[in-house]
Amino acid sequence: MKTIIIGGGIAGLTTAIALEQQGIDTHVYEAQSSLGVAGAGIWMATNAMQVFERLGLADDIKQRGMPLDKIEIADYRLKTIQATSQLLFVEAYGFSVTSILRSRLRDTLVEHYGKPVHTAKRLDRVLDNGQSVKAFFTDGSHVSGEILIGADGIHSAVRQELFPKSQIRYSGQTCWRGIADIALEAPYERACVETWGKKYRFGLSVISDKEVYWFAVAKAPRGEKDDRSFIKEKLQSMYAEFSEPIPSILSATPSHRIIRNDITDLLPIRDWHKGRICLIGDAAHATTPNMGQGGGQAVEDAWFLSRVLGEEKDYRLAFQQFQKKRQKKVTQVVKTSWQIGKVAHLSFGQGLRNFLLRNTPKSIAEKRMLDLYSIDY
Ligand SMILES: Cc1cc2nc3c(=O)[nH]c(=O)nc-3n(C[C@H](O)[C@H](O)[C@H](O)COP(=O)(O)OP(=O)(O)OC[C@H]3O[C@@H](n4cnc5c(N)ncnc54)[C@H](O)[C@@H]3O)c2cc1C
């Protein structure tokens, strides 16, 4: 079955690898002209790592990233509010969360895919005539296939064609991300730490022996821009009262390695497929990043969709099974992540929030994560 995949991100490439392993012929079309520019880092959680293991990728991802021992929420003085050991998940599922530079993850996926990715191919529109599906690109070219997978991210052109009323929500928060050239020592060398200050949040994790991935979150008007020449100084002043190693991480970050995006998600949509076309990953269900699960859910999609397409000869039934199985879990992630974002930036009651979190039994937090990371297919 000739399958067109629009988008060469985490969802598109993982799906392509998984479908090829099911003997399904895939062709990936990516808007960017180069695949090497994905900045910042990403945490690939235990659920994603289990899928990567099944696809034969986990060892390479672990080797090129940093498997972590602990996830911690702390206050701006780095005093722990809540900490979860990853050893429990290693025992239960074989993997902890792995922190990795996005471009290294993408290189690993491209290498394992093995076929060329068609770059500089921006989808303009799709046409499903009942017998086949055609993808038209902005360069005037087009291709035909039996089915088309829309893996083109939160601003999906495929979704826009299928479900033009879908809505992107702005969380009211913006996020800077960067890579610092610095080595961290214990207790940070194998931990993801997210710190909650009075107005700002800051997260960090090591991605190699000499690099730290970090993100900084603040409330801001939608679309606000920085003066690039002062971006580092601006962040250093925002985080001046945060404890070390945060100031040192910011000073060790070259300005050109800082990027900024507003935090948005996709208001959950009822359907993920229509005719010969199916959406996956952020195109179907973009979430805010507060649970570090957008990529993880995209990887789970890739695994399950490829399984049902491999087993079910009728693509319509496969798409239905895919949505039926995946939608409940994903919608829960989208909702919970949205709420965490609100709680993390409460204007009032921060002391009470931290007290309640500190006193939440560890077993409750761990049970939630065990459920989230479980893949029963
Ligand atoms: C600040 C931040 C931090 C995050 N941290 C984490 C984390 O730690 N862990 C985690 O699991 N998730 C995280 N996420 C979420 C994660 O980045 C996404 O969920 C994930 O990248 C989704 O993958 P995707 O392939 O569906 O979409 P994308 O990664 O957006 O990939 C879509 C691809 O499609 C291409 N494309 C777009 N339009 C077209 C078109 N018209 N034609 C052809 N190609 C097109 C794009 O160039 C891109 O390569 C974070 C997100 C943000 C914003």
The ligand as a MOL file (V3000), in Angstrom:
LIG
                    3D

  0  0  0     0  0            999 V3000
M  V30 BEGIN CTAB
M  V30 COUNTS 53 58 0 0 0
M  V30 BEGIN ATOM
M  V30 1 C 8.6090 24.2180 24.2620 0
M  V30 2 C 8.2840 22.7920 23.9220 0
M  V30 3 C 8.8940 21.7710 24.6160 0
M  V30 4 C 8.5550 20.4470 24.3460 0
M  V30 5 N 9.1590 19.4500 25.0490 0
M  V30 6 C 8.7960 18.1670 24.8190 0
M  V30 7 C 9.4130 17.1100 25.5480 0
M  V30 8 O 10.3140 17.3130 26.3640 0
M  V30 9 N 8.9990 15.8280 25.3000 0
M  V30 10 C 8.0300 15.5420 24.3700 0
M  V30 11 O 7.7000 14.3530 24.1700 0
M  V30 12 N 7.4440 16.5320 23.6590 0
M  V30 13 C 7.8070 17.8320 23.8500 0
M  V30 14 N 7.2460 18.8230 23.1230 0
M  V30 15 C 6.2330 18.4670 22.1110 0
M  V30 16 C 6.8900 17.9220 20.8600 0
M  V30 17 O 7.8500 18.8380 20.3670 0
M  V30 18 C 5.8410 17.6670 19.7920 0
M  V30 19 O 4.7310 17.0150 20.3380 0
M  V30 20 C 6.4430 16.8080 18.6920 0
M  V30 21 O 7.4910 17.4910 18.0640 0
M  V30 22 C 5.3450 16.4650 17.6860 0
M  V30 23 O 5.9300 15.8130 16.5960 0
M  V30 24 P 5.2220 15.8950 15.1780 0
M  V30 25 O 6.0930 15.1280 14.2610 0
M  V30 26 O 3.7800 15.5500 15.2960 0
M  V30 27 O 5.2380 17.4420 14.8040 0
M  V30 28 P 6.5290 18.4180 14.4660 0
M  V30 29 O 7.6300 18.0240 15.3640 0
M  V30 30 O 5.9770 19.7510 14.4920 0
M  V30 31 O 6.9000 17.9520 13.0130 0
M  V30 32 C 6.1010 18.3250 11.9020 0
M  V30 33 C 6.9790 18.3110 10.6650 0
M  V30 34 O 6.1540 18.6260 9.5390 0
M  V30 35 C 6.7870 19.6140 8.7480 0
M  V30 36 N 5.7130 20.3670 8.0630 0
M  V30 37 C 4.9240 21.3370 8.5760 0
M  V30 38 N 4.0660 21.7910 7.6410 0
M  V30 39 C 4.3310 21.0880 6.5070 0
M  V30 40 C 3.7590 21.0910 5.1970 0
M  V30 41 N 2.7600 21.9270 4.8590 0
M  V30 42 N 4.2620 20.2310 4.2710 0
M  V30 43 C 5.2780 19.3680 4.5950 0
M  V30 44 N 5.8610 19.3240 5.8290 0
M  V30 45 C 5.3700 20.1680 6.7690 0
M  V30 46 C 7.5700 20.4560 9.7300 0
M  V30 47 O 8.6210 21.1500 9.1000 0
M  V30 48 C 8.0700 19.3940 10.7110 0
M  V30 49 O 9.3030 18.8260 10.3160 0
M  V30 50 C 7.5890 20.1590 23.3530 0
M  V30 51 C 6.9840 21.1880 22.6270 0
M  V30 52 C 7.3390 22.5030 22.9100 0
M  V30 53 C 6.6650 23.6100 22.1160 0
M  V30 END ATOM
M  V30 BEGIN BOND
M  V30 1 1 1 2
M  V30 2 1 2 3
M  V30 3 2 2 52
M  V30 4 2 3 4
M  V30 5 1 4 5
M  V30 6 1 4 50
M  V30 7 2 5 6
M  V30 8 1 6 7
M  V30 9 1 6 13
M  V30 10 2 7 8
M  V30 11 1 7 9
M  V30 12 1 9 10
M  V30 13 2 10 11
M  V30 14 1 10 12
M  V30 15 2 12 13
M  V30 16 1 13 14
M  V30 17 1 14 15
M  V30 18 1 14 50
M  V30 19 1 15 16
M  V30 20 1 16 17
M  V30 21 1 16 18
M  V30 22 1 18 19
M  V30 23 1 18 20
M  V30 24 1 20 21
M  V30 25 1 20 22
M  V30 26 1 22 23
M  V30 27 1 23 24
M  V30 28 2 24 25
M  V30 29 1 24 26
M  V30 30 1 24 27
M  V30 31 1 27 28
M  V30 32 2 28 29
M  V30 33 1 28 30
M  V30 34 1 28 31
M  V30 35 1 31 32
M  V30 36 1 32 33
M  V30 37 1 33 34
M  V30 38 1 33 48
M  V30 39 1 34 35
M  V30 40 1 35 36
M  V30 41 1 35 46
M  V30 42 1 36 37
M  V30 43 1 36 45
M  V30 44 2 37 38
M  V30 45 1 38 39
M  V30 46 1 39 40
M  V30 47 2 39 45
M  V30 48 1 40 41
M  V30 49 2 40 42
M  V30 50 1 42 43
M  V30 51 2 43 44
M  V30 52 1 44 45
M  V30 53 1 46 47
M  V30 54 1 46 48
M  V30 55 1 48 49
M  V30 56 2 50 51
M  V30 57 1 51 52
M  V30 58 1 52 53
M  V30 END BOND
M  V30 END CTAB
M  END
